[in-house]
Amino acid sequence: MGDLSSLGRMLIVLGIVIAALGGILLLGGKLPWLGHLPGDFHFRGKNFSFYFPLTTGLLLSIILSIILWLFNHR
């Protein structure tokens, strides 16, 4: 029975993380600073454009790490 309870807990945490990511994607257009932070690289050439959101990715990684740490640190 221990395996099923840990699987259930993992599925709940995964569901919360997916819901949080969905919320971030929905709010992404309404938060003008998200994706335009200092350290987000955007290069435009004649025939191409390259965008690398380094700072935004690091910020989201830190936030998700804290959330997951809070769920697993009991």
Helices and strands as residue ranges (DSSP letters): H 2-27, E 40-44, E 49-53, H 54-72
